[in-house]
Amino acid sequence: LVESNTITYDATMSACEKGGEWQTAVQLLAVMVQRLVEFETTTLNAAISASEKCGMWETGLQLISEMTLSKLQLDTITYSAAISACEKGGELLTALGLFASMRGSDVEMNTITYNAVISACEKSGAWRQSLEFIRLMITQHVELDATTYNAAVSACERGGEWKQALELFCQMTCAHVEPNSITYNAGISACGASGQWRKALELCGMMTASMLEKDSVTYSAAISSCEKAGEWRTALSLFCEMQAFTIELHVITCNAAIRACAQGGKWRAALEHLSLMVDCMVETDDETFSAAACACEKCDRAYDMQPSHAALPENRYAEKGIRRFLPPC
């Protein structure tokens, strides 16, 4: 009867985990504990995977402790799921500790394992460690895929290491791994954050050549890159291109475009962008109105605003926002 219960719970747990019913899987584990049902490695692996997907990294670690006390074999799936849970919880040191334990136990480490620990490094901006893991994968003859490189490029982006990010692109080409939109977006952001706006635009061009679709993240990174470098004409050109492709607008993108207008002394265009945000129901923030006010203040004609006053939408955004920066008509 015990064996039957174990098999039944094991199958149900795995079905819940694979079917996306992660909270049900975790609850099922509690029932197993209450009923003193014997655990198997596969059962706890499914529970750890479910905990990882629920963001319950502490539960995953508790389950590993339970497996150790019960003298159950910890395998590749166990460690990979637990490291991934730590990654989602932002627990880099714990993830690194699990990886070290895994190496000491002679458990096979596969692409999924390495991707999980590199992603944990990426979340913490630990770009040096992410590159060390890539070198380790190469020496251990573990296959590197797009997810591996995406996490490493994103780690370099967070660390402001644009040269390392571009070096990873070269490595991908040599390894015959195709960069995807996530890779390019991270690379563009890395270049933009370091003032390398030309490199960011080169990556945009490579995306087009590779027939990859640009999204709001791509344009936001590229526009911000140009705006920060004072290349306001290019920034506004990219914004127009974004609109032409009917890509969804976001506050970060629009704010960068308004700041670009301010740099070029285009106060009317700045207010048009503000009205566009309201019309498209894009959420505004303090930076939005500060940038628009800055655009007005930089132009001698900023307060000759009869047409623009009329153009501003009569709603709470206009009343609480840009109008407070303008004198009465």
PyMOL commands that set and color helices and strands:
alter all, ss='L'
color gray80, all
select helices_A, chain A and resi 2-18+22-34+41-53+57-69+76-88+92-104+111-123+127-139+146-158+162-174+181-193+197-209+216-228+232-244+251-263+267-279+286-297+306-311+316-320+322-325
alter helices_A, ss='H'
color red, helices_A
deselect
rebuild
show_as cartoon
